[in-house]
């Protein structure tokens, strides 16, 4: 899944990102493209608040690309009994 937030103003861009992260299925990836550095910071804080998400980011010429992966759930001992 991919979302392009380069022309979307804050806070709408962060809300759209939040919604996309909520739809992200375990084991799947989301690529987010953002141009506003302040929005990047807000999105990173949002991702860090969710322990099931891992991410990396890379700077491109006029934007930042954030790749997010939702970890597959780990089976607990109870669920195996």
ChimeraX commands (.cxc) that place a marker at each C-alpha (Angstrom):
marker #1 position 0.00,0.00,0.00 radius 0.5
marker #1 position 1.25,3.51,-0.70 radius 0.5
marker #1 position 0.06,7.01,0.19 radius 0.5
marker #1 position 1.36,10.29,-1.17 radius 0.5
marker #1 position 0.94,13.14,1.31 radius 0.5
marker #1 position 3.15,15.71,-0.45 radius 0.5
marker #1 position 0.33,18.12,-1.27 radius 0.5
marker #1 position -1.82,17.44,1.80 radius 0.5
marker #1 position -1.73,20.01,4.61 radius 0.5
marker #1 position -1.22,19.27,8.28 radius 0.5
marker #1 position -3.24,17.97,10.19 radius 0.5
marker #1 position -5.12,16.26,7.34 radius 0.5
marker #1 position -1.93,14.48,6.22 radius 0.5
marker #1 position -1.34,13.03,9.70 radius 0.5
marker #1 position -4.99,11.93,9.96 radius 0.5
marker #1 position -4.80,10.20,6.57 radius 0.5
marker #1 position -1.61,8.48,7.66 radius 0.5
marker #1 position -3.25,7.36,10.92 radius 0.5
marker #1 position -6.17,5.86,8.98 radius 0.5
marker #1 position -3.83,4.05,6.56 radius 0.5
marker #1 position -1.80,2.63,9.45 radius 0.5
marker #1 position -5.01,1.37,11.02 radius 0.5
marker #1 position -5.86,-0.53,7.81 radius 0.5
marker #1 position -2.37,-2.01,7.48 radius 0.5
marker #1 position -2.57,-5.78,7.83 radius 0.5
marker #1 position 0.06,-7.80,9.73 radius 0.5
marker #1 position 3.05,-8.64,7.54 radius 0.5
marker #1 position 2.17,-5.91,5.03 radius 0.5
marker #1 position 4.02,-2.70,4.11 radius 0.5
marker #1 position 2.98,0.91,3.72 radius 0.5
marker #1 position 5.06,3.50,1.89 radius 0.5
marker #1 position 4.38,7.12,2.82 radius 0.5
marker #1 position 5.74,10.03,0.79 radius 0.5
marker #1 position 5.85,13.42,2.55 radius 0.5
marker #1 position 7.47,16.75,1.69 radius 0.5
marker #1 position 6.89,18.83,4.85 radius 0.5
marker #1 position 9.61,18.09,7.48 radius 0.5
marker #1 position 7.21,18.90,10.34 radius 0.5
marker #1 position 4.69,16.38,9.01 radius 0.5
marker #1 position 7.50,13.80,8.76 radius 0.5
marker #1 position 8.28,14.36,12.45 radius 0.5
marker #1 position 4.61,13.96,13.40 radius 0.5
marker #1 position 4.25,10.77,11.36 radius 0.5
marker #1 position 7.40,9.29,12.90 radius 0.5
marker #1 position 6.01,10.01,16.39 radius 0.5
marker #1 position 2.74,8.35,15.39 radius 0.5
marker #1 position 4.56,5.25,14.12 radius 0.5
marker #1 position 6.78,5.05,17.21 radius 0.5
marker #1 position 3.69,5.06,19.43 radius 0.5
marker #1 position 2.63,1.73,17.93 radius 0.5
marker #1 position 4.96,-1.10,19.01 radius 0.5
marker #1 position 3.78,-3.45,16.24 radius 0.5
marker #1 position 5.18,-1.11,13.58 radius 0.5
marker #1 position 8.76,-0.90,12.34 radius 0.5
marker #1 position 9.94,1.70,9.87 radius 0.5
marker #1 position 12.81,3.25,7.98 radius 0.5
marker #1 position 12.99,6.49,6.10 radius 0.5
marker #1 position 15.01,7.93,3.27 radius 0.5
marker #1 position 15.38,11.47,2.01 radius 0.5
marker #1 position 14.80,12.09,-1.66 radius 0.5
marker #1 position 15.37,15.32,-3.56 radius 0.5
marker #1 position 12.14,17.07,-2.49 radius 0.5
marker #1 position 10.48,14.60,-0.16 radius 0.5
marker #1 position 10.90,11.94,2.47 radius 0.5
marker #1 position 9.85,8.33,1.95 radius 0.5
marker #1 position 8.84,6.38,5.05 radius 0.5
marker #1 position 8.46,2.62,4.75 radius 0.5
marker #1 position 6.36,1.01,7.47 radius 0.5
marker #1 position 5.84,-2.68,8.14 radius 0.5
marker #1 position 3.31,-4.10,10.55 radius 0.5
marker #1 position 4.78,-7.11,12.27 radius 0.5
marker #1 position 2.83,-10.33,12.19 radius 0.5
marker #1 position 1.44,-11.21,15.60 radius 0.5
marker #1 position 3.52,-13.58,17.66 radius 0.5
marker #1 position 1.68,-16.57,19.03 radius 0.5
marker #1 position 1.54,-16.51,22.79 radius 0.5
marker #1 position 2.02,-19.57,24.94 radius 0.5
marker #1 position -1.66,-19.51,25.92 radius 0.5
marker #1 position -2.84,-19.61,22.32 radius 0.5
marker #1 position -0.83,-22.78,21.77 radius 0.5
marker #1 position -2.51,-24.69,24.59 radius 0.5
marker link #1:1,2 radius 0.2
marker link #1:2,3 radius 0.2
marker link #1:3,4 radius 0.2
marker link #1:4,5 radius 0.2
marker link #1:5,6 radius 0.2
marker link #1:6,7 radius 0.2
marker link #1:7,8 radius 0.2
marker link #1:8,9 radius 0.2
marker link #1:9,10 radius 0.2
marker link #1:10,11 radius 0.2
marker link #1:11,12 radius 0.2
marker link #1:12,13 radius 0.2
marker link #1:13,14 radius 0.2
marker link #1:14,15 radius 0.2
marker link #1:15,16 radius 0.2
marker link #1:16,17 radius 0.2
marker link #1:17,18 radius 0.2
marker link #1:18,19 radius 0.2
marker link #1:19,20 radius 0.2
marker link #1:20,21 radius 0.2
marker link #1:21,22 radius 0.2
marker link #1:22,23 radius 0.2
marker link #1:23,24 radius 0.2
marker link #1:24,25 radius 0.2
marker link #1:25,26 radius 0.2
marker link #1:26,27 radius 0.2
marker link #1:27,28 radius 0.2
marker link #1:28,29 radius 0.2
marker link #1:29,30 radius 0.2
marker link #1:30,31 radius 0.2
marker link #1:31,32 radius 0.2
marker link #1:32,33 radius 0.2
marker link #1:33,34 radius 0.2
marker link #1:34,35 radius 0.2
marker link #1:35,36 radius 0.2
marker link #1:36,37 radius 0.2
marker link #1:37,38 radius 0.2
marker link #1:38,39 radius 0.2
marker link #1:39,40 radius 0.2
marker link #1:40,41 radius 0.2
marker link #1:41,42 radius 0.2
marker link #1:42,43 radius 0.2
marker link #1:43,44 radius 0.2
marker link #1:44,45 radius 0.2
marker link #1:45,46 radius 0.2
marker link #1:46,47 radius 0.2
marker link #1:47,48 radius 0.2
marker link #1:48,49 radius 0.2
marker link #1:49,50 radius 0.2
marker link #1:50,51 radius 0.2
marker link #1:51,52 radius 0.2
marker link #1:52,53 radius 0.2
marker link #1:53,54 radius 0.2
marker link #1:54,55 radius 0.2
marker link #1:55,56 radius 0.2
marker link #1:56,57 radius 0.2
marker link #1:57,58 radius 0.2
marker link #1:58,59 radius 0.2
marker link #1:59,60 radius 0.2
marker link #1:60,61 radius 0.2
marker link #1:61,62 radius 0.2
marker link #1:62,63 radius 0.2
marker link #1:63,64 radius 0.2
marker link #1:64,65 radius 0.2
marker link #1:65,66 radius 0.2
marker link #1:66,67 radius 0.2
marker link #1:67,68 radius 0.2
marker link #1:68,69 radius 0.2
marker link #1:69,70 radius 0.2
marker link #1:70,71 radius 0.2
marker link #1:71,72 radius 0.2
marker link #1:72,73 radius 0.2
marker link #1:73,74 radius 0.2
marker link #1:74,75 radius 0.2
marker link #1:75,76 radius 0.2
marker link #1:76,77 radius 0.2
marker link #1:77,78 radius 0.2
marker link #1:78,79 radius 0.2
marker link #1:79,80 radius 0.2
marker link #1:80,81 radius 0.2
view
